[in-house]
């Protein structure tokens, strides 16, 4: 979890720097990032549902 927070903080810092310097970010478009987020969510759905079913949580 700590690595994720450090990564997020570094990303925000670089984003702020790009904004101050008026430089366009080389990151993919927002729609691509949202798609990646959806892929990560979908990847974790089946194990989560299996866990819920094993515990009897409905």
N, C-alpha and C positions, 0 to 999 in steps of 0.2 A: 504494500500500500504506500509505503514511504517513497518508493521509486516513482509511482504514479503522480504523487503530489509534487515531487521535485520536477518531473517532466512537465507537468501542467504549469508550474510557476515559471520554469525556463521558457516555455512557449509564450506565456503572457508577457514576460519581460521582452522577448524578441519582437513580439507583435507591437508592443508599445514603442520600441526602438524604431521599427519600420514606419510606424505612424508618424513619429516625431521627424524622422528623416524624409518623409513623404516618398517612400519606396514601396513598390508593389510587391506583395508577398509571393514567394515562389510556391506556396502551398496550393494544393488542388482546390478547385471551386467548392463552395460550401455544399452544393448538392452531392458531390462525390464524398465528402466527409460524412454527410448524413447517411449515405448509402453504406459506408464502412461501419458506422455506428449500428445500423440495422443488421448488418452481417454479424457483428459481434454479439448483438442481442439474440439473434436467431441461433447462433452457435451455442449459447448457454441455456436456451429454452428447454431442450430435450432433457439434459441432465437435471435441471431444476424440476421439471414436471415428474420425472422418475422419482426424485427424492420425495416430492410431495405425496405421490401415490404410495411409496413405500412407508411413509409415516402416517398415512391415512388422512392427510390434509386435503379437504375438498373445497 
